[in-house]
Amino acid sequence: MDYSIKIGGEAGQGIQTIGGTLAKVFARTGCHVFTHQDYESRIRGGHNFYQVRLADRPVTSSRDGIDIIVALDKESISLHERELNENGLIIYDSEALRQKHEGPHFLDVPFLTLAVENSGSKIMANTVAVGAVLGMLGMDLEVLFGSLRETFSKKGDEVITGNINAARAGRDFAVKYCQKCSFDVGAIHELPLQAKMLITGVDAIALGAIASGVKFYSAYPMTPSTGIMNYIAGKEEEYGIIVEQAEDEIAAINMALGASFAGVRSMTGTSGGGFALMVEGLSLAGMTETPIVIALGQRPGPATGFPTRTEQGDLQFALYTAHGEFPRVILAPGTPEQAFYLTNKAFELTEKYQVPVIIIFDQHLADTEWTFEKFDPDKIRYADMRLRGDALSGMTEYKRHAFTESGVTPLAVPGDSRHLVVTDSDEHDEEGHIVEDAETRIKMLDKRLFKKMPLIRQEIEPPMFYGHEAPEIVLAGWGSTYGVMKEAVDALSPTLDKGGQGGGIAMLHFSEIYPFPPTDKFNYLDILNNAKFAICIENNATGQFARLVRAETGYEFKYKINKYDGRSFTLDELEKEIAARLNKTNP
């Protein structure tokens, strides 16, 4: 079982409501789910769609072929009809669209009429559409009813009953009139009900921050990072967190630095344009050795660019932005699960080494929903904060920037009567006072950079290796390309693995980007050097990660697949691109 459903229409028509409800029902029924969205940067109008993939096995990317299209406007039909699989169907309301379509691939479902007749309100037409899709799939509605009761619990029994009646009417209509419906989710019904967690990448980052003890979050809203602020704000009372919507990104990072200096775990988030405003604050964190976690959500630039589209175009920006030389850490999760645990690692590293840590992600990871059995809270690390406690208790004289073997100095809280805490954005001595001499400058830069970086580097994990043990073809990527690369390896393995005698395919996925992973834990360079075809896959135009690999290791990719139209790879698209590279080199 592997079906894809696309809901298309204009902004404001409830596309996300239908898609999100279906995804939740499928996940709670026990299906594996992957969703992605495509929407324009306008409040109303424009063509948008929400795509849901459900299967009886884990799925981590979207496909080109669609089985059911829910068309809420005419454009959804004209643009997406050609994407239908052989037995695919388009459901639409001819009265609402003022257009009748004939043919075996169309099912006219009177969403508005059924909503009014069964609930008394045309606003529940979207619930009719949800019921119709579930009816076409032959699914029971009890899970949907439970979701509706939960969603509308504060609106009263009348609203709940109306939505339940609307959903049932949609299901009954589809069952009665969809003679061509051959979809079968029977395999799911035969299994014990094991509801799955459904979560987006951006919510997983926020959840990871909360689990890591974040107590202050400041940001200016900017897609795709705004979801982090929204999620944490929804939990601030429950977990004692302060969330501050700053007037701009300059204020946001400086507020977070101030809170961190005052003694709490702090975080900020933004996108490329906002990160450009944060760079002076980033350098301030580097000079004062103040812990800070920054979530950097990439979207296509330059300038405002494609504000609601996706791209991996800010890697070089994250690596080299801000003036001066100081250490930083860059983590790039590829799944919501990685986002959860890597956010925790970000807080641990920033506290342990007093360096800024950047969690870089993109619109695709931010918006996509994945299903998981659970996240394990026992894997969350929470080290002694800021090397306080025993590290400070025995000190008779405190120096904020004292020279140490590791380059890391215990960080006291200003206002503590035991210690005077002094630091400065100018170069300073061990006590934190401004200096001008060359000798202290050299020793301080050595402390901040050359002593810390080797220790941080040893905490960086190697790339994830998945696939054939001795692959002839290796797919390499970072961040959000994880899911589509993994499914491409699974899809191509049967044809490329020649009985275990070589010729197989595998992937190397990098989620801990900088410092670049050492090879002592796992020599990924051997995998690349021994492969006949090593292909670097990125959602940008210039191959930024491939350049980083060459700069850090000397290895140069001969084959690259770059996509930079503001959309993410689909599985079918990537398979074709890989085949094209292989065929080009094997005429």
N, C-alpha and C positions, 0 to 999 in steps of 0.2 A: 504494500500500500504506500503510495507516494503521490499526493495530490497538491496542486497549487491553485489558489483562489485569489482573484484580483478584484478589488473594489475600486471603481473609478468614478470620478466626478469632479465638481468644482469645490474649492475650499468653502466650508460652511455647510456642506450638504450632509455631514455626518459620516464621512468616509472612515475616519479613525474610530468612531463609535462602533460601526459594523465590524471592521477588521479587528479591533481590539477585543470586542466581545467574542467573536469567533475564536480568536487565538486563545483566550482564557478558557472557553468551553473545551476546546481540543486538549489543552494542557491538563485541565482537571479531569478529563475523561481518560487520560493516560497516554495520549498521543505525544510524539516528539514534534516540536513546533519550531519553525524559524520564520520570522517576519521581517519585511523591510518596507520603507515608505519612500515615496518620491513626491515632493510637494514644492510649489513655487513660493517665492517670498512675498506673498500678498495675503491680506487677511481674508478677502473673499474673492471668488472667481479663480480663473486659471485652472489648468488641468492637473489633477493630483491623483495618485493611486496608493493603495495600501495592499501589499501582497502577503498572503499567508501560505506557508507550506506545511503540510502535516504528513507524518509518516509513521510507520511502525518500527522505525530504527532512528538513531540520532541523525539529524540533518543540520547542516551548519552553513548553508548558502541558499541562494534563490536560483530557480531554473527559468529558462525562457518560455517553455511550453506551459500553457494555462489550461486547467480543466473546467473551471467555472469563473465566468466574469459577471460581476454584479455591476451593471451599467446604470449609473444615476444621471448621466447626461449623454447627449448624442456623440460627443467627442470620444467617449470611452469605447463606443462601438467602432467608430471609424479608425481609431488609433490602434486598438488592441484585438480586433476580430481575427487578424492574421496570426495572432499568437496562439490561437486555440489548438489544443491537441486534437487528434482524430475524432474522439468522442466528446470533445469539449462543448460546453453550452454557455450561452449568454442569457442571463435573466434580466429583464427590464420591465418598466411600466410604460406601455405605449401611450396611456393617457397623460402621464406626467411629461413624457418626451415629445408628445404630439407627433408621433411617428410610429408606423407599424412596420415590423420586419417579418418577412416570410422566410422560411427555410428551416432545415433540420437542426440548425445550431441555435435557434432562438426559442425562448420560453417567455411568453408575455405574462408577467405576474402583476396584478393590480395592487401594488404596494399601498397606495393612498386609499383606495376604496376599501380594501380589507382592513386597514388601520381604523378608518372611520366607523365601519360597520361593527367591528369587534372591540374597539376600545373607546370610541367616541372622539378620537383625536387623530388628526393626520400626522401629528408630530411623532407618532409611534410607527410610521411607515418603515423606518430603519429596523425596528424590531421584527416587523413582518419579513423583511429581507433576510435577517438572521435566521428566522424560523424556516424560510424557504430553502436556504442553503443546507441547513441541517436535515431537512426533509429529503433533499436531493441525494445527500450522502447516506440516508437511511439511519440517521442517528436519533437516539432518544433525547427528549427535551428536558429531562429532570435536572441535569447539570445546569442547563441554561436557566431554568426556573430558579434554582438556588442562587445563581449569580444575579438574577434580576431582583430577587428579594434582598440580597445583600446591597446591591447598588442603590436601590430606591427605598431603603429601610426608613430613611428620615422623611420621605415624602408621603407616606401613608399607604393604607391598603388599596385605596382606589387606583393609585398610580401603578402599584405592583400588579394588581389584578388586570388592569388594562394592558400592560406589557405582556403578561402571560397569555392573555387571550389573543393578542396580536401575533405573538410568536407561534402559537398553536395554529392560527388561521393560515399563516405563511407555510408552515410545515404541511398542513393538510392539503393546501392547494398544490404544492409541489408534488406530493405523493400521488395525488389524483391525476394531474395533467402532465407530469414529466415522464412520458412513455419511453424516452430515450435514455433515461438515467440508468447508467450501468456502474455507478460508483459503489464500491464495497468497502466498508470499514468494519466488516464482521470480525476480522482478526482482533480488533481492539475489544469488541464486546465479549470475546471468548476469554480474555485475560482478566485477572482480578483488577479492580479499579485501583490504580496507583497514581494519584494526582501528582503532577510535576510542578516544580517552581518555574514560573515564567518571568523573566527579568531582562531589562535592557542593559546595555553597557554603561550608560550614564548613571542609572540607578545603582548598578553594582559598585561603581566608584564611590558614590555617596554612602552606600551601605558599608563599604570597606573603611571609609573615613570614620564613620560612627563607631564601628567595631574597634577601631584603633584608638579611640579616645579623643577625637577632635572636639574642641570646646569653643572654637571661634572660626567662623567662616565668613569672609567678606568678598563681595564680587559686584560687578556691574553686569546686568543681564546681557548676554551675547551668545547667540546660537553658535555651536551646539553645547556650550557648557552650562547654560541656564538650568538645565534639568538637575544638576548637582545641587545648586542652591535651593531649588524648589523642594527637592527630596529632603535635604537636611533641615530646611525650615519647617517642614511638616513634622519633624521629630524633635525640634529644639526643646520644647517643654518637657517631653518625656525623658530626654537624656541630658538636660541642663546645658544646652548649647546656645551660644549667641550667634545669630545670623544677621549680618549687616549688609543691606543693599547700599553700596557706596555711590557717590556722585559720578565717579569715573574710575578707570582702572588704575590710575596713579594712586588715588586714595585707597583703593581696594588692597593693593599689595602692601602699602605702608601701614594700613590698619592691621593687616595680618602679621606684619613684622613686629609692630608694637605689642600686639597680644602675645606673640611668641616670646619676645624679650621680657614681658611681664610674667611669663611662667606657664602658659597653656599651649597645648598642641593646636596649631593654627594652619589654615589652608585658604587658598584663593583659587579662582578659576576664571578662564577667559577663552577667547579665540585669538586668531592671528593679529587682527587690528588692535585688540585690547592688550595683547602681549607686547606689542610694539611700545605701548605706553608704560608698560611695567619694567622695562629693561633697566632703568636707573635704580629702581627698587631691588631688582635682581642683583645688581652689582653691590648695592648696600648690604644685602644679605651675605654676599661673598666676603666683603671686607670686615663686617662685624661678626661673622661666623654665627649668624642667627638662623636657627632651623626654620624652614618654610617648605610647604608642599604646594606646588602649582599644577593645576589641571589645565592643560593646553589642548583645546579642541580645534582640530584643523578643519578648515573649509577652503574651497578654491578661491584664491586671490589672483592678482594683487588687489589692493584697496578693498572695497566691499565685495567684489567678485561675485561668486555664486553663493549667497549667504545661507541657502538651505540645502546645498549640494555637498558632495563629499570629495575629499582629495587628501593624499599624503604629501602635501607640498611644503610643510613647515619643519621638516627634520633638520635641515641645515640651519634654519633660523633658531631652533631650540638649542642646537649644538654650540653655535658661535655667537649668539647675540649677547649684548651687554659689554661694557668696556672693561678692560683689564683682564688679567689672567687669574682665575680662581676655579676650584673644582665644582663640578655639578654632577648630578646623576639623572639619566633619562630612562624611563621605563615606558614600554609601549605594549599594553595588553592587546591580545587578539580575540579574546572572548570575554563575556561578562564574568565568568569564573576567574580568569586571569586578572581581570580588572579589580575584583574584590581582594584577592590575595596580594597583588602588586601594590595596591593602594596601602595596604598594611605594611608592606616592605618599604614603601616610600616614607612613611612616618618613622619606621625604625631606623632607616639610614640617615634621615635628616636629623633625628635626635642624637644618634650615636656619633656622627661625624660633624654635625653642625654645618652642613652644606645644603644649598637648595636642591630639591628633588623635583623633577618635572615628570608628570604623568601625561604623555602625549597620546592622544586618540583622535578619532575623526568622526564626522557626521554619521558614517555608516555604522560604526560600533556604537555610537551614542544612541541611535534610534532602533537598531535591530533588536528583536526579542528572541531569546533562546530558552529552551527548556533544560532544566537540570534536576537531578534527584534532590540535591541539597548542597549548601556550602557548609563546610565543617568549621565551626567556631573554635574547636580545639587547635586548629592550625594557626590561629591568630597569635602573633607574638606581641608582647608588650614589655619592653625592656625598662630598666630603671631609668626614669626620665631625666634627661640632661646630665647624666653622670652625677646626680645629686646624692643625697643620703650619705652613705659611708664615705664617698669621695670628698664630701665637703665637711663632714663632722669633725674630722681630725685636723683641719687646717687652722693654723694660727694666723697666717697671712694669706689673703686671697688676692690673686691677680687674674683678671678676666682672660687675658691672652698669654698666660704663662707658657713658656716653652716646655714641651713634653716630648717624650720619645715617640708617641703616636701623632703628635700635632694637635690632639684634641685636649681642650682644657675644661675642667668642670665649670658648669654655667649656673651661677647663683641667681636668685630672684632679686631684682632691685627692691629696696625697702626692707630687706631682711637685716635686722639689727646687728647680726654677726659679721656681715660682709658689706663692703662698699663695692658696687658694681659700676665700672666705668668702661665705656667703649666710644668709638668715634668713627666717622666715615672717612676721616683723614688717616694716613698711615700712623700707627701708634706703637707704643712700647707694650711691655707685658702687662702693665697696670691699666692700659687703655688710653694713655695720654698722647697727644699729638707729638710726633717727632719729625726730624728732617734729615737725620744722618743716614748714610748709605748702608752701614753695617746692620742697623736694626731693620731697615727695609729688606735686605737680603734674607735675614733670619726669619722675618715674619712671612715673607712669600714662601720660603721653604717650609715653614710650619703649616701654612694654609693649603699649599698645593702638593709639594713633593713628598711630604710625610704622610698625608692623608690618602692620596690617590692610590698608591700600591695596596693599602689596606682595604679601601673600598672595592678595588678591582677584584680582590679575592672573594668578595661577597656576591659578585655578579655571576649568575648562572649561565651555562652554555645554551645554545639554541636547542629547541625541542626537535628531536629526530624521529621521523615516522615513515614507515614503509619498508621497502626491500633492504636487506642487510648490506648488500653490495650493489647499490643502484648504478645503473648506466645513465639514468636521467635523474637529476636533482632539481627540485623546485625550491628556490630560496626567497624568503620574504620576511616582512616584519609587520607588527601591528595587525590591522584588521584583515589582512589577506589570509590569516590563519584558516578560517572556515572553508573558503573556496579552494585553497590549496589542498587541504586535507581530503575534501571530497573528490578533487581531481585525481589525487593519488589512488583513492579507493576505486574510482571509476575506470582508470586506465591500467591499473595493476593486472587484471586478468589477461589483457592483450599484450602487455609488455613483459610480464614475468614469464620467462621461458623455462618453466619447470624448475625454477630455483637455480638455473645455471647462468644467471646474469641477465642483463637486459631489463631489469626491473626499474621501478620508479620509487622515489622517496622525497621527503621534504625536510628542509631545515627552516624552522620558524624562530625568529629572534624577537624576544619580548623584553629583554634587558639590553639596552642599546649602548649606553655609555655610563662608565667606561666600557670599552668594547670587551666582550667576554674573552677571558684567557682560554688557552687550549689544553691546560693541564688536567682539567676535569673530563673533558671530552674533546678530542681533536677533530673538530668539524672541518678543518682545512684539508685533512686527508680525504674526507668524503667528497669535497669539492674537487680536489685535484685528481682523484681517481675516477670521477664521473666523465662520461663521454660528452654529455650535455648538461651543463649547469645553467639554469635559466633563472634570472632574477626578476621577480614579479612585483610591480609597484603601481600604486595609483597616483603617479605623477609623471611629468613629461621628461625630466632630465635624469632620472635614475639616481636620486639622492642617496639611497641606501647603498646602491652598488658603488658609488664614489666613496662612501664611508668605509666599506669593506676593503677597497683598494688602498685607501689611506692608512688604515689600521693594520692590515695584514699583508698587503702586496698582491693579494689575489684579485684578478680582474675577470669579470663575467664577460664571456663572448656573446652570450645570448640574453636578451632582455625582452620582457613584455611590459609595456607601459600604457596605462589607460588614464586619460586626463580630460574626459568630457564631463566631469562632475558626477558621474555615476560609478557605482561599484561593479566589480566583475560578477557575472552570473556563472554558474558552473558550466553551462553549455558553451558560453563565450570563451571561457578560459581553456576548455578542452580543445576548441577549434584553434585558438592561438598557439597552444602547445603543438598540436598536429602540424600547423603551418610551419613552425620553426624546424620541426623534425623533418618534414618533407622537403624543405628548402635545402637542408644539408644532406639529404639522401635522395638525389634525383633518380 
